[in-house]
Amino acid sequence: MMTSISLNQLLVIYTWFPLAILILFMLLIARFYQKFSGKQTYPRTFLFPLICFAIAAVRYASVDSLIGDPIADMVVGIAGFVLAFLCIRLYWLMVMNNKGL
């Protein structure tokens, strides 16, 4: 029988996979744009938030609750900030910087 703790662990780990797919998709977009435009997009930097979210997911799965772990909360916050910065920078390079073309 599955307890609430094991169900919580299962959901935390498996919700990481769709997030990983989206981040890897952004990495591929950045790599594609860098290859064909010649502008530096640093696609490998998208791996940092991916790894940070994985660390936080494992940490959340190892404790009894989804919130209240200060280390995992801080790692998620840093990863979210870095991911938001990378996405906004990629948007700026792709859309806003090419208005004159």
Number of C-alpha atoms within 10 A of each C-alpha: 4 7 8 10 15 14 12 19 21 12 13 20 17 12 11 16 12 10 14 17 12 12 18 17 13 18 21 15 15 25 17 14 18 18 12 8 12 9 12 13 21 13 19 12 14 21 15 14 23 20 14 19 22 20 16 23 22 16 20 22 20 15 14 15 12 17 10 11 14 9 13 20 16 13 20 19 16 16 20 16 13 16 20 13 12 21 17 12 13 22 13 12 18 17 9 11 11 9 7 5 4
